[in-house]
Amino acid sequence: MDQEAAQAAAPHPPCGTVHEGVPYATPEQLAGELAEPLGAALEAGGPVVVAMEPDNRAALSAVLGPAASAVDWRELDEVHRVPPFTVATRWARLSRRTPRPEQRTTVVAQHSARLGLDLGHWARLDAALTVALAGLPVTMLCAYPEDGDLDLLRATHPALRVGGASVPTETVRDPLGVLSEFPPPPPSDLGPPVAELAFTQATLSAARRLVTQVSPAAGLDPERVADLVLAVNEIATNSAEHGPGAGRLRLWGGAGRVVAEVYDVGRMDVAFPGLVAPPPSGERGRGLWLASELSDVLQVWSDVAGTTVRLVVETEAADRSAGAP
């Protein structure tokens, strides 16, 4: 994806986003709750994507009948192999990049204990979904086992689907409040980088060259290398021109991906970095959003020493293989 294409992927005007929790006790009950909204979505011809455990998938397929063949079925472990903010971004891209953006996109995604993810993962995901999907024609249905934390389900969804009806919740919280209770942990340390460079505004070109030199060895094709160069340049330019004036670039390559980290001594107080395009009238937030669009994963964290932005670009874009397009 080039820079113009990424900028063109800005959110469409408000079209009635739906974000509902769907509590259930058995696969059959869940299938019964989902049959009507999914049947209507399939009949309307919009994209329908479902990620759930095999027993729930089997029950839903049985209820949908032949129409189930039109569902885009996803594997839960593949969807959630990336951080929750990235999952939310990919679901939003389903709508923003569909050939017919006026059509409603419907997503069913299960909260699954089998994945071994903590409660914070799901809380951050639902908070991020509220932000990322705002204004998009998306129906997001989150299947949630009844033996889970139903108070948290109500706190992170404006409505629940119960008995075939949408029931507003009275305890839904602002996404910022959810995030303050469940802040993202710093990513794992990657060990020594294969290359690194201290940069200033005068040496941004050297940072771009370093990315170009390291990336092909990991198997990235020229288009993906160009994506990463642009993404790193956006973040490094923020550090050099709008931040402390200098930073450090570190790179890791191998296993079909390149990871780039840009660090500076400033502090970034952005709750949901890169999830939403900035308004056309301003530049604030443009670099983070563009870097998110150009990369497969974007993570940002700050501590007393400064701020780090981590970008991951894979040989085959993850959002074309396992996550949402």
ZADO-1210 file (C-alpha; in nm, 4 decimals, padded with zeros to 6 digits):
<atoms>
<atom x="00.0000" y="00.0000" z="00.0000" code="MET" pos="1"/>
<atom x="00.1379" y="00.3435" z="-00.0901" code="ASP" pos="2"/>
<atom x="00.0943" y="00.6612" z="00.1114" code="GLN" pos="3"/>
<atom x="-00.1965" y="00.7931" z="-00.0974" code="GLU" pos="4"/>
<atom x="-00.3849" y="00.4655" z="-00.0650" code="ALA" pos="5"/>
<atom x="-00.3429" y="00.4666" z="00.3115" code="ALA" pos="6"/>
<atom x="-00.4694" y="00.8222" z="00.3390" code="GLN" pos="7"/>
<atom x="-00.7685" y="00.7356" z="00.1201" code="ALA" pos="8"/>
<atom x="-00.8750" y="00.4698" z="00.3710" code="ALA" pos="9"/>
<atom x="-01.0177" y="00.7305" z="00.6102" code="ALA" pos="10"/>
<atom x="-01.3433" y="00.6462" z="00.7926" code="PRO" pos="11"/>
<atom x="-01.6720" y="00.7072" z="00.6137" code="HIS" pos="12"/>
<atom x="-01.9458" y="00.9308" z="00.7589" code="PRO" pos="13"/>
<atom x="-02.1514" y="00.7948" z="01.0498" code="PRO" pos="14"/>
<atom x="-02.3725" y="00.5059" z="00.9389" code="CYS" pos="15"/>
<atom x="-02.4936" y="00.3527" z="01.2628" code="GLY" pos="16"/>
<atom x="-02.2298" y="00.1411" z="01.4310" code="THR" pos="17"/>
<atom x="-02.3679" y="-00.1492" z="01.6359" code="VAL" pos="18"/>
<atom x="-02.1495" y="-00.3027" z="01.9093" code="HIS" pos="19"/>
<atom x="-02.3347" y="-00.5643" z="02.1139" code="GLU" pos="20"/>
<atom x="-02.2391" y="-00.8364" z="02.3564" code="GLY" pos="21"/>
<atom x="-02.4087" y="-01.1735" z="02.3110" code="VAL" pos="22"/>
<atom x="-02.4073" y="-01.3768" z="02.6357" code="PRO" pos="23"/>
<atom x="-02.4707" y="-01.7477" z="02.5910" code="TYR" pos="24"/>
<atom x="-02.4696" y="-02.0756" z="02.7844" code="ALA" pos="25"/>
<atom x="-02.4526" y="-02.3326" z="02.5033" code="THR" pos="26"/>
<atom x="-02.3490" y="-02.3359" z="02.1367" code="PRO" pos="27"/>
<atom x="-02.7117" y="-02.3952" z="02.0391" code="GLU" pos="28"/>
<atom x="-02.8302" y="-02.0923" z="02.2359" code="GLN" pos="29"/>
<atom x="-02.5613" y="-01.8753" z="02.0762" code="LEU" pos="30"/>
<atom x="-02.6555" y="-01.9975" z="01.7295" code="ALA" pos="31"/>
<atom x="-03.0185" y="-01.9131" z="01.7998" code="GLY" pos="32"/>
<atom x="-02.9300" y="-01.5576" z="01.9018" code="GLU" pos="33"/>
<atom x="-02.7130" y="-01.5038" z="01.5952" code="LEU" pos="34"/>
<atom x="-02.9363" y="-01.6676" z="01.3355" code="ALA" pos="35"/>
<atom x="-03.1590" y="-01.3655" z="01.2708" code="GLU" pos="36"/>
<atom x="-02.8950" y="-01.0874" z="01.2458" code="PRO" pos="37"/>
<atom x="-02.6563" y="-01.3031" z="01.0422" code="LEU" pos="38"/>
<atom x="-02.9312" y="-01.4311" z="00.8161" code="GLY" pos="39"/>
<atom x="-03.0399" y="-01.0746" z="00.7452" code="ALA" pos="40"/>
<atom x="-02.6804" y="-00.9640" z="00.6862" code="ALA" pos="41"/>
<atom x="-02.6169" y="-01.2478" z="00.4417" code="LEU" pos="42"/>
<atom x="-02.9388" y="-01.1727" z="00.2554" code="GLU" pos="43"/>
<atom x="-02.8370" y="-00.8064" z="00.2286" code="ALA" pos="44"/>
<atom x="-02.5117" y="-00.9122" z="00.0638" code="GLY" pos="45"/>
<atom x="-02.2650" y="-00.7328" z="00.2887" code="GLY" pos="46"/>
<atom x="-01.9479" y="-00.8944" z="00.4256" code="PRO" pos="47"/>
<atom x="-02.0100" y="-01.1372" z="00.7127" code="VAL" pos="48"/>
<atom x="-01.7078" y="-01.2545" z="00.9115" code="VAL" pos="49"/>
<atom x="-01.7161" y="-01.4986" z="01.2032" code="VAL" pos="50"/>
<atom x="-01.4377" y="-01.6034" z="01.4425" code="ALA" pos="51"/>
<atom x="-01.5395" y="-01.8568" z="01.7061" code="MET" pos="52"/>
<atom x="-01.4562" y="-02.1929" z="01.8615" code="GLU" pos="53"/>
<atom x="-01.5299" y="-02.5092" z="01.6577" code="PRO" pos="54"/>
<atom x="-01.8340" y="-02.6198" z="01.8609" code="ASP" pos="55"/>
<atom x="-01.9962" y="-02.2783" z="01.8299" code="ASN" pos="56"/>
<atom x="-01.9098" y="-02.2639" z="01.4608" code="ARG" pos="57"/>
<atom x="-02.0697" y="-02.6033" z="01.3996" code="ALA" pos="58"/>
<atom x="-02.3916" y="-02.5010" z="01.5753" code="ALA" pos="59"/>
<atom x="-02.4097" y="-02.1722" z="01.3859" code="LEU" pos="60"/>
<atom x="-02.3400" y="-02.3413" z="01.0520" code="SER" pos="61"/>
<atom x="-02.6221" y="-02.5865" z="01.1171" code="ALA" pos="62"/>
<atom x="-02.8675" y="-02.3046" z="01.1891" code="VAL" pos="63"/>
<atom x="-02.7632" y="-02.0985" z="00.8860" code="LEU" pos="64"/>
<atom x="-02.7791" y="-02.3967" z="00.6523" code="GLY" pos="65"/>
<atom x="-02.6543" y="-02.3440" z="00.2948" code="PRO" pos="66"/>
<atom x="-02.6098" y="-01.9713" z="00.3639" code="ALA" pos="67"/>
<atom x="-02.3149" y="-02.0602" z="00.5908" code="ALA" pos="68"/>
<atom x="-02.1014" y="-02.1050" z="00.2794" code="SER" pos="69"/>
<atom x="-02.1121" y="-01.7275" z="00.2275" code="ALA" pos="70"/>
<atom x="-01.9617" y="-01.6591" z="00.5713" code="VAL" pos="71"/>
<atom x="-01.5931" y="-01.5681" z="00.5924" code="ASP" pos="72"/>
<atom x="-01.4867" y="-01.7990" z="00.8762" code="TRP" pos="73"/>
<atom x="-01.1709" y="-01.6998" z="01.0687" code="ARG" pos="74"/>
<atom x="-00.9579" y="-01.8925" z="01.3173" code="GLU" pos="75"/>
<atom x="-00.9672" y="-01.7420" z="01.6669" code="LEU" pos="76"/>
<atom x="-00.6020" y="-01.8079" z="01.7463" code="ASP" pos="77"/>
<atom x="-00.4923" y="-01.6333" z="01.4260" code="GLU" pos="78"/>
<atom x="-00.7148" y="-01.3320" z="01.4873" code="VAL" pos="79"/>
<atom x="-00.5797" y="-01.2880" z="01.8402" code="HIS" pos="80"/>
<atom x="-00.2108" y="-01.3528" z="01.7776" code="ARG" pos="81"/>
<atom x="-00.1722" y="-00.9738" z="01.7638" code="VAL" pos="82"/>
<atom x="-00.2439" y="-00.7097" z="02.0325" code="PRO" pos="83"/>
<atom x="-00.6087" y="-00.6095" z="02.0902" code="PRO" pos="84"/>
<atom x="-00.5672" y="-00.2618" z="01.9380" code="PHE" pos="85"/>
<atom x="-00.4492" y="-00.4301" z="01.6173" code="THR" pos="86"/>
<atom x="-00.7454" y="-00.6687" z="01.6218" code="VAL" pos="87"/>
<atom x="-00.9816" y="-00.3702" z="01.6482" code="ALA" pos="88"/>
<atom x="-00.8003" y="-00.1905" z="01.3666" code="THR" pos="89"/>
<atom x="-00.8324" y="-00.4914" z="01.1385" code="ARG" pos="90"/>
<atom x="-01.2040" y="-00.5293" z="01.2017" code="TRP" pos="91"/>
<atom x="-01.2483" y="-00.1603" z="01.1164" code="ALA" pos="92"/>
<atom x="-01.0551" y="-00.2094" z="00.7925" code="ARG" pos="93"/>
<atom x="-01.3116" y="-00.4664" z="00.6835" code="LEU" pos="94"/>
<atom x="-01.5541" y="-00.1796" z="00.6375" code="SER" pos="95"/>
<atom x="-01.3129" y="00.0938" z="00.5332" code="ARG" pos="96"/>
<atom x="-01.1606" y="-00.1136" z="00.2530" code="ARG" pos="97"/>
<atom x="-01.4641" y="-00.2992" z="00.1221" code="THR" pos="98"/>
<atom x="-01.5343" y="-00.2441" z="-00.2497" code="PRO" pos="99"/>
<atom x="-01.8850" y="-00.1262" z="-00.1599" code="ARG" pos="100"/>
<atom x="-01.8449" y="00.0904" z="00.1528" code="PRO" pos="101"/>
<atom x="-02.2161" y="00.1672" z="00.1661" code="GLU" pos="102"/>
<atom x="-02.2842" y="-00.1951" z="00.2619" code="GLN" pos="103"/>
<atom x="-02.2977" y="-00.2959" z="00.6251" code="ARG" pos="104"/>
<atom x="-02.0223" y="-00.5263" z="00.7478" code="THR" pos="105"/>
<atom x="-02.1174" y="-00.7814" z="01.0142" code="THR" pos="106"/>
<atom x="-01.8597" y="-00.9411" z="01.2443" code="VAL" pos="107"/>
<atom x="-01.9124" y="-01.2077" z="01.5091" code="VAL" pos="108"/>
<atom x="-01.6118" y="-01.2579" z="01.7340" code="ALA" pos="109"/>
<atom x="-01.6043" y="-01.4812" z="02.0385" code="GLN" pos="110"/>
<atom x="-01.4387" y="-01.4026" z="02.3697" code="HIS" pos="111"/>
<atom x="-01.2656" y="-01.7348" z="02.4274" code="SER" pos="112"/>
<atom x="-01.1054" y="-01.8602" z="02.7488" code="ALA" pos="113"/>
<atom x="-00.9322" y="-02.1333" z="02.5468" code="ARG" pos="114"/>
<atom x="-00.6863" y="-01.8790" z="02.4091" code="LEU" pos="115"/>
<atom x="-00.5393" y="-01.8203" z="02.7556" code="GLY" pos="116"/>
<atom x="-00.5652" y="-01.4409" z="02.7281" code="LEU" pos="117"/>
<atom x="-00.6275" y="-01.2384" z="03.0416" code="ASP" pos="118"/>
<atom x="-00.9335" y="-01.0267" z="03.1146" code="LEU" pos="119"/>
<atom x="-00.7414" y="-00.7131" z="03.0230" code="GLY" pos="120"/>
<atom x="-00.6996" y="-00.8301" z="02.6633" code="HIS" pos="121"/>
<atom x="-01.0746" y="-00.8512" z="02.6124" code="TRP" pos="122"/>
<atom x="-01.1439" y="-00.5261" z="02.7973" code="ALA" pos="123"/>
<atom x="-00.8873" y="-00.3384" z="02.5861" code="ARG" pos="124"/>
<atom x="-01.0247" y="-00.4976" z="02.2707" code="LEU" pos="125"/>
<atom x="-01.3818" y="-00.3880" z="02.3363" code="ASP" pos="126"/>
<atom x="-01.2697" y="-00.0381" z="02.4351" code="ALA" pos="127"/>
<atom x="-01.0651" y="-00.0158" z="02.1152" code="ALA" pos="128"/>
<atom x="-01.3559" y="-00.1458" z="01.9068" code="LEU" pos="129"/>
<atom x="-01.5770" y="00.1333" z="02.0381" code="THR" pos="130"/>
<atom x="-01.3170" y="00.3842" z="01.9174" code="VAL" pos="131"/>
<atom x="-01.2113" y="00.2186" z="01.5911" code="ALA" pos="132"/>
<atom x="-01.5615" y="00.1361" z="01.4654" code="LEU" pos="133"/>
<atom x="-01.7233" y="00.4699" z="01.5506" code="ALA" pos="134"/>
<atom x="-01.9035" y="00.6089" z="01.2475" code="GLY" pos="135"/>
<atom x="-01.8584" y="00.2964" z="01.0354" code="LEU" pos="136"/>
<atom x="-02.1429" y="00.0785" z="00.8988" code="PRO" pos="137"/>
<atom x="-02.0388" y="-00.2193" z="01.1100" code="VAL" pos="138"/>
<atom x="-02.2383" y="-00.4565" z="01.3283" code="THR" pos="139"/>
<atom x="-01.9987" y="-00.6077" z="01.5838" code="MET" pos="140"/>
<atom x="-02.1435" y="-00.8969" z="01.7856" code="LEU" pos="141"/>
<atom x="-01.9209" y="-01.0238" z="02.0670" code="CYS" pos="142"/>
<atom x="-02.0115" y="-01.3765" z="02.1791" code="ALA" pos="143"/>
<atom x="-01.9475" y="-01.4084" z="02.5519" code="TYR" pos="144"/>
<atom x="-01.9934" y="-01.7154" z="02.7768" code="PRO" pos="145"/>
<atom x="-02.2396" y="-01.6601" z="03.0606" code="GLU" pos="146"/>
<atom x="-01.9904" y="-01.7903" z="03.3161" code="ASP" pos="147"/>
<atom x="-01.7575" y="-01.5001" z="03.2333" code="GLY" pos="148"/>
<atom x="-01.7472" y="-01.1514" z="03.3845" code="ASP" pos="149"/>
<atom x="-02.0883" y="-01.0216" z="03.2789" code="LEU" pos="150"/>
<atom x="-02.0344" y="-00.6924" z="03.4622" code="ASP" pos="151"/>
<atom x="-01.7355" y="-00.6251" z="03.2374" code="LEU" pos="152"/>
<atom x="-01.9392" y="-00.7269" z="02.9326" code="LEU" pos="153"/>
<atom x="-02.2008" y="-00.4654" z="03.0219" code="ARG" pos="154"/>
<atom x="-01.9311" y="-00.2075" z="03.0934" code="ALA" pos="155"/>
<atom x="-01.7760" y="-00.2472" z="02.7479" code="THR" pos="156"/>
<atom x="-02.0885" y="-00.2829" z="02.5305" code="HIS" pos="157"/>
<atom x="-02.3684" y="-00.0281" z="02.4857" code="PRO" pos="158"/>
<atom x="-02.6179" y="-00.3124" z="02.4386" code="ALA" pos="159"/>
<atom x="-02.6576" y="-00.6881" z="02.4823" code="LEU" pos="160"/>
<atom x="-02.8423" y="-00.9203" z="02.2455" code="ARG" pos="161"/>
<atom x="-03.0746" y="-01.1306" z="02.4617" code="VAL" pos="162"/>
<atom x="-03.3769" y="-01.3312" z="02.3509" code="GLY" pos="163"/>
<atom x="-03.3513" y="-01.1983" z="01.9980" code="GLY" pos="164"/>
<atom x="-03.3649" y="-00.8340" z="02.1071" code="ALA" pos="165"/>
<atom x="-03.1081" y="-00.5599" z="02.1594" code="SER" pos="166"/>
<atom x="-03.1181" y="-00.4532" z="02.5242" code="VAL" pos="167"/>
<atom x="-02.9312" y="-00.1317" z="02.6157" code="PRO" pos="168"/>
<atom x="-02.6905" y="-00.1604" z="02.9064" code="THR" pos="169"/>
<atom x="-02.7024" y="00.0995" z="03.1804" code="GLU" pos="170"/>
<atom x="-02.3442" y="00.0583" z="03.3004" code="THR" pos="171"/>
<atom x="-02.1442" y="00.1023" z="02.9780" code="VAL" pos="172"/>
<atom x="-01.8227" y="00.2946" z="03.0434" code="ARG" pos="173"/>
<atom x="-01.6232" y="00.5396" z="02.8388" code="ASP" pos="174"/>
<atom x="-01.3372" y="00.3609" z="02.6565" code="PRO" pos="175"/>
<atom x="-01.0821" y="00.5809" z="02.8324" code="LEU" pos="176"/>
<atom x="-01.2140" y="00.4659" z="03.1685" code="GLY" pos="177"/>
<atom x="-01.1855" y="00.1028" z="03.0647" code="VAL" pos="178"/>
<atom x="-00.8310" y="00.1600" z="02.9431" code="LEU" pos="179"/>
<atom x="-00.7308" y="00.3279" z="03.2679" code="SER" pos="180"/>
<atom x="-00.8384" y="00.0153" z="03.4568" code="GLU" pos="181"/>
<atom x="-00.6790" y="-00.2237" z="03.2071" code="PHE" pos="182"/>
<atom x="-00.3731" y="-00.0426" z="03.0645" code="PRO" pos="183"/>
<atom x="-00.1731" y="-00.2208" z="02.7929" code="PRO" pos="184"/>
<atom x="00.1407" y="-00.3916" z="02.9263" code="PRO" pos="185"/>
<atom x="00.4738" y="-00.3172" z="02.7560" code="PRO" pos="186"/>
<atom x="00.5535" y="-00.5667" z="02.4779" code="PRO" pos="187"/>
<atom x="00.8136" y="-00.8356" z="02.5367" code="SER" pos="188"/>
<atom x="01.1800" y="-00.7519" z="02.4888" code="ASP" pos="189"/>
<atom x="01.3181" y="-00.8666" z="02.1534" code="LEU" pos="190"/>
<atom x="01.6828" y="-00.8921" z="02.2530" code="GLY" pos="191"/>
<atom x="01.9728" y="-00.7273" z="02.0682" code="PRO" pos="192"/>
<atom x="01.8708" y="-00.5665" z="01.7363" code="PRO" pos="193"/>
<atom x="02.0337" y="-00.6568" z="01.4064" code="VAL" pos="194"/>
<atom x="02.0857" y="-00.2865" z="01.3353" code="ALA" pos="195"/>
<atom x="02.0378" y="00.0442" z="01.5139" code="GLU" pos="196"/>
<atom x="02.0947" y="00.4117" z="01.4507" code="LEU" pos="197"/>
<atom x="02.0732" y="00.7326" z="01.6492" code="ALA" pos="198"/>
<atom x="01.9045" y="00.9963" z="01.4331" code="PHE" pos="199"/>
<atom x="01.8184" y="01.3644" z="01.4186" code="THR" pos="200"/>
<atom x="01.6249" y="01.5610" z="01.1604" code="GLN" pos="201"/>
<atom x="01.9437" y="01.5926" z="00.9568" code="ALA" pos="202"/>
<atom x="01.9916" y="01.2140" z="00.9426" code="THR" pos="203"/>
<atom x="01.6370" y="01.0937" z="00.8735" code="LEU" pos="204"/>
<atom x="01.7510" y="00.9817" z="00.5290" code="SER" pos="205"/>
<atom x="02.0056" y="00.7512" z="00.6941" code="ALA" pos="206"/>
<atom x="01.7261" y="00.5954" z="00.8996" code="ALA" pos="207"/>
<atom x="01.5262" y="00.5289" z="00.5836" code="ARG" pos="208"/>
<atom x="01.8292" y="00.3724" z="00.4152" code="ARG" pos="209"/>
<atom x="01.8890" y="00.1441" z="00.7122" code="LEU" pos="210"/>
<atom x="01.5331" y="00.0111" z="00.6925" code="VAL" pos="211"/>
<atom x="01.5781" y="-00.0473" z="00.3191" code="THR" pos="212"/>
<atom x="01.9017" y="-00.2374" z="00.3780" code="GLN" pos="213"/>
<atom x="01.7744" y="-00.4644" z="00.6572" code="VAL" pos="214"/>
<atom x="01.4264" y="-00.5520" z="00.5285" code="SER" pos="215"/>
<atom x="01.4989" y="-00.7636" z="00.2164" code="PRO" pos="216"/>
<atom x="01.6997" y="-01.0173" z="00.4185" code="ALA" pos="217"/>
<atom x="01.3800" y="-01.1008" z="00.6100" code="ALA" pos="218"/>
<atom x="01.1984" y="-01.1784" z="00.2868" code="GLY" pos="219"/>
<atom x="00.9960" y="-00.8590" z="00.2483" code="LEU" pos="220"/>
<atom x="00.9064" y="-00.7756" z="-00.1106" code="ASP" pos="221"/>
<atom x="00.9672" y="-00.4212" z="-00.2426" code="PRO" pos="222"/>
<atom x="00.6113" y="-00.3073" z="-00.1696" code="GLU" pos="223"/>
<atom x="00.6286" y="-00.4162" z="00.1937" code="ARG" pos="224"/>
<atom x="00.9752" y="-00.2631" z="00.2305" code="VAL" pos="225"/>
<atom x="00.8339" y="00.0651" z="00.1007" code="ALA" pos="226"/>
<atom x="00.5470" y="00.0416" z="00.3512" code="ASP" pos="227"/>
<atom x="00.7891" y="00.0001" z="00.6402" code="LEU" pos="228"/>
<atom x="01.0177" y="00.2788" z="00.5194" code="VAL" pos="229"/>
<atom x="00.7215" y="00.5177" z="00.5053" code="LEU" pos="230"/>
<atom x="00.5915" y="00.4064" z="00.8449" code="ALA" pos="231"/>
<atom x="00.9300" y="00.4439" z="01.0149" code="VAL" pos="232"/>
<atom x="00.9819" y="00.7801" z="00.8478" code="ASN" pos="233"/>
<atom x="00.6503" y="00.9088" z="00.9846" code="GLU" pos="234"/>
<atom x="00.7371" y="00.8101" z="01.3409" code="ILE" pos="235"/>
<atom x="01.1004" y="00.9217" z="01.3245" code="ALA" pos="236"/>
<atom x="00.9955" y="01.2552" z="01.1749" code="THR" pos="237"/>
<atom x="00.7553" y="01.3057" z="01.4653" code="ASN" pos="238"/>
<atom x="01.0468" y="01.2550" z="01.7055" code="SER" pos="239"/>
<atom x="01.2834" y="01.4812" z="01.5126" code="ALA" pos="240"/>
<atom x="01.0471" y="01.7644" z="01.4196" code="GLU" pos="241"/>
<atom x="00.7707" y="01.7614" z="01.6801" code="HIS" pos="242"/>
<atom x="00.9318" y="01.5787" z="01.9711" code="GLY" pos="243"/>
<atom x="01.2671" y="01.6048" z="02.1482" code="PRO" pos="244"/>
<atom x="01.4571" y="01.6460" z="01.8199" code="GLY" pos="245"/>
<atom x="01.6396" y="01.3144" z="01.8229" code="ALA" pos="246"/>
<atom x="01.5741" y="00.9453" z="01.8657" code="GLY" pos="247"/>
<atom x="01.7020" y="00.5940" z="01.8128" code="ARG" pos="248"/>
<atom x="01.5929" y="00.3415" z="01.5516" code="LEU" pos="249"/>
<atom x="01.6363" y="-00.0309" z="01.6193" code="ARG" pos="250"/>
<atom x="01.5584" y="-00.3117" z="01.3759" code="LEU" pos="251"/>
<atom x="01.5042" y="-00.6871" z="01.4029" code="TRP" pos="252"/>
<atom x="01.4598" y="-00.9182" z="01.1041" code="GLY" pos="253"/>
<atom x="01.3805" y="-01.2830" z="01.0491" code="GLY" pos="254"/>
<atom x="01.0963" y="-01.5370" z="01.0498" code="ALA" pos="255"/>
<atom x="00.9246" y="-01.3550" z="00.7661" code="GLY" pos="256"/>
<atom x="00.8954" y="-01.0180" z="00.9329" code="ARG" pos="257"/>
<atom x="01.0808" y="-00.7008" z="01.0244" code="VAL" pos="258"/>
<atom x="01.0288" y="-00.5192" z="01.3538" code="VAL" pos="259"/>
<atom x="01.1263" y="-00.1537" z="01.3863" code="ALA" pos="260"/>
<atom x="01.1317" y="00.0461" z="01.7079" code="GLU" pos="261"/>
<atom x="01.1635" y="00.4223" z="01.7264" code="VAL" pos="262"/>
<atom x="01.2511" y="00.5550" z="02.0708" code="TYR" pos="263"/>
<atom x="01.2856" y="00.9090" z="02.2025" code="ASP" pos="264"/>
<atom x="01.2933" y="01.0726" z="02.5446" code="VAL" pos="265"/>
<atom x="00.9555" y="01.2423" z="02.5038" code="GLY" pos="266"/>
<atom x="00.6235" y="01.1195" z="02.6384" code="ARG" pos="267"/>
<atom x="00.3204" y="01.0375" z="02.4256" code="MET" pos="268"/>
<atom x="-00.0194" y="01.0567" z="02.5909" code="ASP" pos="269"/>
<atom x="-00.2368" y="00.9009" z="02.3199" code="VAL" pos="270"/>
<atom x="-00.4817" y="00.6467" z="02.4568" code="ALA" pos="271"/>
<atom x="-00.5618" y="00.4684" z="02.1295" code="PHE" pos="272"/>
<atom x="-00.2683" y="00.5362" z="01.8961" code="PRO" pos="273"/>
<atom x="-00.3310" y="00.4922" z="01.5263" code="GLY" pos="274"/>
<atom x="-00.6890" y="00.3662" z="01.5536" code="LEU" pos="275"/>
<atom x="-00.8649" y="00.6613" z="01.3919" code="VAL" pos="276"/>
<atom x="-00.7653" y="00.8949" z="01.1093" code="ALA" pos="277"/>
<atom x="-00.7058" y="01.2564" z="01.2165" code="PRO" pos="278"/>
<atom x="-00.9507" y="01.5230" z="01.0985" code="PRO" pos="279"/>
<atom x="-00.8703" y="01.6630" z="00.7520" code="PRO" pos="280"/>
<atom x="-00.8248" y="02.0099" z="00.9009" code="SER" pos="281"/>
<atom x="-00.5257" y="01.9126" z="01.1158" code="GLY" pos="282"/>
<atom x="-00.2033" y="01.7152" z="01.1167" code="GLU" pos="283"/>
<atom x="-00.2218" y="01.5981" z="01.4782" code="ARG" pos="284"/>
<atom x="-00.2192" y="01.2199" z="01.4915" code="GLY" pos="285"/>
<atom x="-00.1555" y="01.1800" z="01.1185" code="ARG" pos="286"/>
<atom x="00.1822" y="01.0086" z="01.1567" code="GLY" pos="287"/>
<atom x="00.0609" y="00.7419" z="01.3990" code="LEU" pos="288"/>
<atom x="-00.2470" y="00.6644" z="01.1944" code="TRP" pos="289"/>
<atom x="-00.0544" y="00.6430" z="00.8675" code="LEU" pos="290"/>
<atom x="00.2110" y="00.4218" z="01.0299" code="ALA" pos="291"/>
<atom x="-00.0658" y="00.1940" z="01.1575" code="SER" pos="292"/>
<atom x="-00.2179" y="00.1692" z="00.8092" code="GLU" pos="293"/>
<atom x="00.1181" y="00.0860" z="00.6519" code="LEU" pos="294"/>
<atom x="00.2247" y="-00.1760" z="00.9064" code="SER" pos="295"/>
<atom x="00.0773" y="-00.5023" z="01.0322" code="ASP" pos="296"/>
<atom x="00.1112" y="-00.4146" z="01.4020" code="VAL" pos="297"/>
<atom x="00.1682" y="-00.0824" z="01.5784" code="LEU" pos="298"/>
<atom x="00.2340" y="-00.0585" z="01.9525" code="GLN" pos="299"/>
<atom x="00.3155" y="00.2483" z="02.1593" code="VAL" pos="300"/>
<atom x="00.4256" y="00.2660" z="02.5200" code="TRP" pos="301"/>
<atom x="00.5816" y="00.5275" z="02.7466" code="SER" pos="302"/>
<atom x="00.7703" y="00.5044" z="03.0731" code="ASP" pos="303"/>
<atom x="00.9855" y="00.7363" z="03.2803" code="VAL" pos="304"/>
<atom x="01.2672" y="00.7094" z="03.0250" code="ALA" pos="305"/>
<atom x="01.0662" y="00.7999" z="02.7150" code="GLY" pos="306"/>
<atom x="00.8382" y="00.6617" z="02.4442" code="THR" pos="307"/>
<atom x="00.8801" y="00.3656" z="02.2104" code="THR" pos="308"/>
<atom x="00.6807" y="00.2984" z="01.8946" code="VAL" pos="309"/>
<atom x="00.7085" y="-00.0577" z="01.7630" code="ARG" pos="310"/>
<atom x="00.6119" y="-00.1392" z="01.4038" code="LEU" pos="311"/>
<atom x="00.5843" y="-00.4889" z="01.2565" code="VAL" pos="312"/>
<atom x="00.5687" y="-00.5612" z="00.8840" code="VAL" pos="313"/>
<atom x="00.5370" y="-00.9192" z="00.7623" code="GLU" pos="314"/>
<atom x="00.6240" y="-01.0837" z="00.4332" code="THR" pos="315"/>
<atom x="00.2582" y="-01.1453" z="00.3618" code="GLU" pos="316"/>
<atom x="00.0467" y="-00.8764" z="00.5252" code="ALA" pos="317"/>
<atom x="-00.1196" y="-01.0347" z="00.8266" code="ALA" pos="318"/>
<atom x="-00.4434" y="-00.8565" z="00.7505" code="ASP" pos="319"/>
<atom x="-00.4609" y="-01.0449" z="00.4179" code="ARG" pos="320"/>
<atom x="-00.4013" y="-01.3875" z="00.5706" code="SER" pos="321"/>
<atom x="-00.5372" y="-01.4338" z="00.9214" code="ALA" pos="322"/>
<atom x="-00.6695" y="-01.1097" z="01.0615" code="GLY" pos="323"/>
<atom x="-00.9295" y="-00.8838" z="00.9107" code="ALA" pos="324"/>
<atom x="-00.8528" y="-00.7346" z="00.5662" code="PRO" pos="325"/>
</atoms>
